[in-house]
Amino acid sequence: MTSTPPDSPAMVLIPETELGDIVQRALARMGLAGAHVQAIAKVIVSGQRDACQSHGVYRLISCFDAVRAGKVKLDAEPTVSITGGPIVQVDAQFGFSPLAFERGLPALVEATRRHGLGALVIRRCFHFSALWPEIEAITAHGLAALALTPSHAWVAPAGGNQPLFGTNPIAFGWPRPGPYPYVFDFATSAIARGDLELHRRAGKSLPEGCGVDAAGQPSTDPVEIARGAMLAFGGHKGSALATMVELMAGALIGDWTSQESLAFDDGAGVTPCHGELVLAFDPAAFSGGDGEAQTARAETLLDAITAQGARLPSQRRFAARERSQAEGIAVPAALYAEILRLVS
């Protein structure tokens, strides 16, 4: 049953199973094959459950736009290439990325167990989701993981004012005792593209330092920044990390850079199409056989962070997950009404 939180009249609370059904129905109406519907719905609902507004139910809109533009192959069947070495390759066949990752994950885990480290290379995928669902799927196997992916050329390099890089997120996960791993997932841009779009939809200004307008002048207007360029976080440091992502998850794996992805888009304005690189590490293979000491050392470090009153990455997200499981998943009322129109 859907309800409205008393302290937040602009939100509705929806049980996870109900929201999952709505999302799956919306995706099915777009014409996506059943396997894609289930894989995409899982990451969309997970994002909303964890209060990641820029990667939750809002992403149904971007999926719809990509499908309507005729860019995405609705029944793409990812092909997995396994050679027995540490590298697993998946061709997404111009479909959305969640199913490609799901198909490649078992082989990645097996390769990592066998070799101590493994790499999952996904090519030709439309990638709209956060990276942390993939990272958590890997840490659930007791492995550490690192994921990189470019996007569209929306971000100017440090010292420049023309779009060149994507938002180029980097995500990392470390398995921990208990229910939650250590996970971070952040764009190398000053703000995620999804957050820029949410500010635009809400008519709100962005913080200073997020972007420049078409003339290269600093701006806080999301519309003007979309016409100009976003900026990397931390100046030259974020710019260097963004370059690394372009090289490692673009040139290295033989897939498009953010510039090439934007060129392929050809003005359609839909979800970026490119590749992704996921690296996995087996702590048991790296520890020299002393896994207990390795875990204890890691826990000592992480406990020392929280002992100072600092928050670990994803702690707010995990708290939101528990709240959603107890009370229902919060969805902005206006967005919920928009989603319902997709299934009516």
Summary of the structure (lengths in Angstrom):
residues: 344
radius of gyration: 19.9
end to end distance: 18.0
largest distance: 57.7
contacts: 1202
relative contact order: 0.16
helix: 45%
strand: 20%
